[in-house]
Amino acid sequence: MVLAVGLALTGLVAWRLEVQGRQRARAAFEGEVARLDQATLRHLEAEVDLLRAAQGLFDAGPVTAETWKTFAARFDLRGRFPGIRSLGFLQRVTNDGFDAYEMHRRRELGIPLRLEVPESGCGFYPQFMEPMVRDPQRHLVQNLFREPLRRAAITRAIETDRPSATGVLNLVGLDDPRDHQRPAVVVYLPIYRRAGTPSAPDRWNECRGVVFASILLHQVFEPLLEGYPHLALRIQDDGGGGRELFRKGRFPLGQGPFERVLQREVAHRTWTFTYHLEGGPTPFGWRREVNLFLVLGILVSLGSGALTGALLAGKRRAERLAAELRRSESSFRRLTEQAPCGILQFDGGLITYANPFARAWLGNDPATRTWRDIVHSEDLPALEREVRASAKARGEGPGTVGGEASPVSRSLEVQFRTREGLRWVALTLGSPQGHGLATFFDLTVRVAAEDARLDTERRQAEARRLESLGSLAAGLAHDFNNLLGIVLGRSDLAAEQGDPEIRQACLRAAELTRQLLAFAGSGPSPFGTLDPGSLIRRFHEERVLRLPDGVSAVLAVQPTGPVTGQVEALAEVLEELWENALEALAETGGEVRLALDPVVLDAADLKTFFHGEHLLPGPFVRLTVEDNGPGMEPDQAVRVFDPFYSTKFLGRGLGLSAAAGVVKNHGGALRVHSHPGQGTRFEVVLPERSDWETEETLPGLVQARSGRTVLVVDDEPAIRDLAQRALALVGLEVIEAPGGRRGLELLEQREDIGLLVLDMAMPDLNGAEVLRAIRGRYPGLRVILSSGYTEDHLRASLQPGDVAAFLPKPYRIGRLQELAQELLGR
């Protein structure tokens, strides 16, 4: 009887252990599946976030091949994202713009590409790609929009403005030939012409292309499975007819107790993840314990009876549970003690526990302290509301039923008082049963980065505003110069010397257009190399003799290297700053200080200068004009370089704004320091040079043409008539052409044309196009280029030898006559 009871009890306990072992094995299996599933989703989300970062790069401004390469290198694709085989951008090209885009790509890459022609209104072609494919002539010409899988994914991405993945496909151009046949997907995200998301009907019209990431799936999932040797994983694409994306391990027929099937949406695709425990539950080691108990139970039953065996088994089980409890408590303590974030336990407003991270960060021991002691007063009301809500969720406040806790967590950003002062943190309040739990992470670096981003956006907006004003000023100056040329020329023709008042008004208007061009950054280029010390000494000697009463001047010059520039232009900048200082001292008197010294500026220093954000760090020469006058308010100082702005009365000119344009054209920058009652200091920095260069000159033509007829090509009838009358006065025969196309016809018909007076801006063919057409066809033909723009503004479109002389509008007819006679040999 005792043996039978012992055997029966032994069998019953063994069966119970079998059930419990299976339950523990199932729980362990589910835990590993959950951890692996979360790791997989996090990894895929990180690769999608990389595309969002690329989208942000395009929203921030223009992207070049070099910018894209730098962006990809910063993320270390092979190290941090081994599954991404290429990261790139596909340019959307319509049928209308296909030919221009193909020619642009040929010039850009320097190889004879022949792109596939779009078939449905537009195509998508690789523009940037990291790493670059081995055979660009083969892979960069493909219109990827022709492939059905890619077309569907790109269309979904643009229509939903969300990441969209293709079905299973095979990649080409990879380093490892074995990877060509392995399953892969490509994820796309649209890029629009302007930052932000356009409305749904406008997305196709506003789309400039898509960024993409090509992902080899086995390189994504195989590293994740290395930490789970007992798990097998199979991934299928439900949207692709159940096609298999990835497999590792063996899967038996049918679904057993140790198999889990999950469906996840990945970039508009539904993927089925099947997890299976290879070898059944034995990897968790519980069956060995059951078998051992059976053997021991039978032996104990045979030796001492069923009761003794049951007692011994119960004692062993109790000890095992106690050990597991101690291990669990030790594991949790190690987790909190080694966590890389702050963990706080609180009861109402009192903090009862702080882990080592929180103690080291907050100083002393935060335990037994209150929220009021560590949270900034501005953030305290919001935190107290969240603490009360957390207490209510735990069943400690009114409105709860039966004391049941809510699993809801609350997050907010607050400022903590730390050893290093106030720092921003992301604080999360949990609501476990019986007490409050809070975790926090440092956000100071992220907040600083956000402030830096906003400052950069502000600077870019200001640069765009000034660029627009500059373009407007340059266009106005060009048209105004044409009108002034007519008035001034007519004045000279009216009398031998002309009306002095009319000429003086024209010259003042011409000076205004010169200031407009200087403000636009289109003034003369700094082709000469000069000594800034000599410039500032000569300027001081000339001005110190004409100082007003009560004003003195001080000169401080240190040895510096040379700079590149024009003496007249830089003297005008000094003159403007000098007059600004004298105006500030007009009522009170005082001292003006001129200084010159060498400085070395880094990127942070250059950002404080007007036009300085685009300069490279290095050695500079600094010119300083400083007065001890009344100074300016901060809101006045930031507008001092705006056109027509003055602190005295209504704006009266372009003085400081034109000076800023001259400095920018010299590759330099300006900065103003001013405070009420402390005077004003202007600083001009120019790149210091260590070598001397000679000015480039345009060589003349090799021989003179025999003809002595002058052809005047200009779209302004009054300008043509003025030139014809002026040249006729010195005995030259003149023919006219109203545009570039007619001028080319006359050159073809008349062999006696020896001089061409050519306007630059014309509606049919401009001056640069005419010069390209006649280049090399008419040896010895002399060309006078005339324009309302400056010579430097036109230099980029010319080649050496294209023109013999430049005649800026408005011009004196005497100067035109002199040039014509000189070039024709009279």
Number of C-alpha atoms within 10 A of each C-alpha: 8 13 17 13 14 24 22 16 19 25 16 13 19 20 14 13 18 17 13 14 19 19 13 15 21 18 13 14 24 16 12 17 23 13 12 20 17 12 15 16 14 12 18 18 14 14 20 22 13 19 23 18 13 23 20 14 16 19 16 15 12 8 13 12 13 10 13 20 17 12 16 19 13 9 12 11 19 13 8 12 18 16 24 21 22 21 24 23 24 24 20 22 23 17 13 10 11 18 13 10 17 19 14 12 18 14 12 10 11 9 11 12 17 15 21 17 19 19 12 10 10 18 23 25 24 21 17 21 20 19 16 16 16 12 9 15 15 13 17 22 19 20 22 20 22 18 10 12 18 22 16 16 23 27 16 21 22 23 15 14 19 16 24 26 26 24 23 19 17 14 19 13 16 15 11 7 10 8 18 16 11 16 19 24 21 26 26 31 27 30 30 21 15 14 13 10 15 16 11 11 9 11 19 17 10 17 19 17 25 26 26 28 24 20 24 25 20 18 16 18 21 15 12 14 17 10 11 14 11 19 22 18 23 18 22 20 20 15 14 16 9 13 15 16 23 20 18 16 14 14 18 8 6 6 12 12 12 19 21 17 14 12 14 13 10 17 22 18 17 16 22 20 20 19 25 26 25 18 11 14 21 14 14 16 11 17 17 11 13 20 14 11 19 19 13 16 28 21 16 21 24 16 12 15 20 24 17 15 24 18 11 14 16 13 11 12 12 12 11 12 11 12 12 12 12 12 12 12 12 11 12 12 13 11 12 17 17 12 14 14 17 23 22 22 19 21 15 17 16 16 19 18 19 23 22 18 18 25 18 15 18 19 14 11 15 22 17 12 15 16 19 15 13 17 19 17 14 10 15 17 13 13 21 15 11 18 23 15 17 27 24 19 25 23 19 19 13 10 10 14 8 7 16 13 19 17 13 12 16 15 15 14 17 21 22 23 16 17 12 9 9 15 18 20 20 15 22 17 23 23 23 17 17 13 16 22 21 20 18 22 16 18 17 15 11 12 14 12 12 12 12 12 13 12 12 15 14 12 16 15 12 12 15 12 11 16 15 12 16 20 17 14 21 26 18 15 25 23 16 18 25 21 18 23 23 22 18 25 23 20 20 20 17 11 9 8 10 15 13 11 9 14 19 12 13 20 16 12 17 20 12 18 24 24 26 30 29 28 32 27 25 25 26 19 20 20 15 15 18 18 15 26 21 11 15 21 16 12 16 18 11 11 12 14 9 8 13 12 9 12 16 15 16 12 15 13 16 10 12 18 18 20 22 21 23 17 15 10 19 19 15 15 19 22 16 15 22 22 12 19 25 20 13 22 22 15 11 11 18 19 18 24 18 22 19 23 18 19 15 13 16 12 14 11 12 21 18 14 18 21 20 21 19 13 19 12 16 13 18 22 25 22 21 21 21 24 27 20 25 17 21 20 13 12 8 15 17 15 13 17 23 17 19 14 19 18 13 8 7 9 13 10 15 21 28 22 22 27 25 26 28 30 26 23 20 24 19 23 27 23 21 19 16 22 16 12 12 14 21 23 21 18 18 23 26 25 24 20 17 9 9 12 10 8 10 9 8 14 12 16 17 10 10 18 18 13 15 20 18 25 26 24 28 27 20 15 14 17 20 23 16 20 23 19 17 22 20 14 11 12 9 17 15 21 15 19 19 17 23 27 15 15 22 17 11 16 17 13 10 12 14 14 23 23 25 23 23 29 26 22 20 16 10 13 17 18 24 19 16 18 22 14 12 15 14 11 10 15 13 17 26 26 24 20 23 25 23 28 24 23 18 14 15 16 11 8 12 15 14 13 16 22 21 19 18 17 20 18 24 24 21 20 21 14 10 18 17 13 18 25 16 10 18 19 9 8
